[in-house]
């Protein structure tokens, strides 16, 4: 990436990693690394996760619902 638009920000791994670690024994327990990152980021940003139609990640969706994110 050379440049991001002003309205787009990158989260520090220092912010995301501890949240991922804290979710390992709970809602993130059955998720792969990429799904854990999505779960942690949604938690930190209080954001909704949008998945492509026909590509629903049931485990991630369940973890998000467990946290009240979707």
C-alpha positions as MATLAB code, in Angstrom:
seq = 'XXXXXXXXXXXXXXXXXXXXXXXXXXXXXXXXXXXXXXXXXXXXXXXXXXXXXXXXXXXXXXXXXXXXXX';
ca = [
       0.000    0.000    0.000;
       1.349    3.321   -0.952;
      -1.332    5.561    0.439;
      -4.684    5.234    2.176;
      -7.554    7.682    1.871;
      -7.829   10.054    4.846;
     -10.923    8.297    6.193;
      -9.194    4.886    6.335;
      -6.998    3.999    9.284;
      -4.845    0.988   10.092;
      -5.084   -0.576   13.536;
      -1.861   -1.335   15.325;
      -1.115   -5.002   15.861;
      -0.358   -3.945   19.452;
      -4.046   -3.113   19.840;
      -5.447   -6.113   17.973;
      -3.219   -8.916   19.340;
      -4.133   -8.533   23.031;
      -7.826   -8.544   22.146;
      -7.330  -11.676   20.053;
      -5.514  -13.339   22.952;
      -8.261  -12.418   25.415;
     -10.867  -14.080   23.165;
      -9.047  -17.407   22.762;
     -10.838  -19.093   25.654;
     -14.188  -17.598   24.754;
     -15.780  -16.668   21.460;
     -12.541  -17.035   19.466;
     -11.806  -20.572   20.600;
     -12.748  -22.353   17.337;
     -11.607  -19.691   14.873;
      -8.628  -19.607   12.544;
      -6.161  -16.711   12.710;
      -7.865  -14.543   10.084;
     -11.279  -14.984   11.716;
      -9.804  -14.179   15.134;
      -8.365  -10.988   13.697;
     -11.773  -10.042   12.240;
     -13.456  -10.767   15.583;
     -10.925   -8.713   17.549;
     -11.098   -5.806   15.119;
     -14.904   -5.783   15.167;
     -14.735   -5.783   18.959;
     -12.260   -2.905   19.127;
     -14.104   -0.783   16.568;
     -17.601   -1.851   17.645;
     -18.113   -2.687   13.984;
     -20.262   -5.034   11.976;
     -18.524   -7.700    9.892;
     -19.849   -8.113    6.356;
     -19.213  -11.440    4.623;
     -19.552  -12.187    0.926;
     -22.759  -13.910   -0.076;
     -22.241  -17.648   -0.348;
     -19.073  -17.386    1.736;
     -20.575  -17.222    5.226;
     -18.180  -18.183    8.019;
     -20.555  -19.835   10.501;
     -18.021  -19.978   13.320;
     -17.116  -16.313   12.977;
     -20.813  -15.380   12.770;
     -21.510  -17.354   15.987;
     -18.569  -15.681   17.763;
     -19.766  -12.228   16.684;
     -23.275  -13.006   17.912;
     -21.843  -14.256   21.230;
     -20.258  -10.812   21.647;
     -23.376   -8.990   20.462;
     -21.624   -7.624   17.385;
     -24.091   -8.800   14.688;
];
